[in-house]
């Protein structure tokens, strides 16, 4: 089902849709990426003896799924983005501008999803541009994404739920 349009392995019945708590790419986005890049997905569930790797080219499985070494979780490896769309590839801004946009989006995902670790690095680089751990606190993730100076200048606060009937806060 991976990288197929209109497909998901997460739902068994319609009511499950309201209970979704995963960060997944959702089928459509991952499917779209598989059309315009060289995509490799490696995944392993807790308790599995090995990971599984599948390689996609032009939205079709080129290799796999096959057993491989891996860590618990899912790694999505995208190479040669827009390789088959020369006009779109040419329209990309500088690589540093594009990286900045990607870091902004992925950084926000990292901050707002507890229990999820995210590593993002450019091809050929050993050092990640962004790396958050599953056990990092929200404040630690903010410091990693926006820098320690921003993280040091934040003030804690609490919010009170509003009474939706009149917009006032409960006493």
Residue pairs with C-beta under 8 A, 6 or more apart in sequence:
1 7
1 8
1 9
1 27
2 30
2 41
2 54
2 65
3 27
3 30
3 31
3 34
3 39
3 41
3 54
3 56
3 59
3 61
4 27
4 31
5 27
5 28
5 31
6 27
6 28
7 27
8 26
8 27
10 16
10 20
10 22
10 24
11 17
11 20
23 109
23 113
23 116
24 74
25 33
25 76
30 39
30 41
30 76
31 59
33 39
33 76
33 78
34 56
34 58
34 59
35 58
35 59
36 81
36 82
36 83
36 84
36 85
36 88
37 78
37 79
37 80
37 81
37 82
37 83
38 55
38 56
38 57
38 78
38 79
38 80
38 83
39 55
39 56
39 57
39 76
39 77
39 78
39 79
40 53
40 54
40 55
40 56
40 75
40 76
40 77
40 79
41 53
41 54
41 56
41 74
41 75
41 76
41 77
42 51
42 52
42 53
42 68
42 70
42 74
42 75
42 77
43 51
43 52
43 70
43 73
43 74
43 75
44 50
44 51
44 52
44 70
44 71
44 72
44 73
44 74
45 72
46 72
48 72
50 67
50 68
50 69
50 70
51 67
51 68
51 69
51 70
51 71
52 64
52 65
52 66
52 67
52 68
52 70
53 63
53 64
53 65
53 66
53 68
53 70
54 61
54 63
54 64
54 65
54 66
55 61
55 62
55 63
55 64
56 62
58 84
73 117
79 123
81 89
82 88
82 89
82 92
83 89
92 98
99 122
99 129
102 120
103 120
103 129
103 130
103 145
106 118
106 120
106 130
107 130
107 144
107 145
107 146
108 145
109 116
109 118
110 116
110 118
110 130
110 132
110 141
110 144
110 145
111 138
111 141
111 142
111 145
114 138
115 134
116 132
116 134
117 131
117 132
117 133
117 134
117 136
118 130
118 131
118 132
119 128
119 130
119 131
119 132
120 128
120 129
120 130
120 131
121 127
121 128
121 129
121 130
122 129
130 144
130 145
131 144
132 140
132 141
132 144
132 145
136 144
139 151
139 154
140 151
142 150
142 151
142 154
143 150
143 151
143 152
160 169
160 170
161 169
161 170
162 168
162 169
163 169
163 170
